[in-house]
């Protein structure tokens, strides 16, 4: 048996639908704020690894 789990294609499809619905609901300003927070989190992780 493989250690890697197969993803349920139905669950993947539902996830895509949810993501699209959320994107349409958010304003451009809200999407920008979410993206900025994600970038800060990524950089914070990178900086921790280097020190």
Buried (B, 14 or more C-beta within 10 A) or exposed (E): EEEEEEEEEEEEEEEEEEEEEEEEEEEEEEEEEEEEEEEEEEEEEEEEEEE
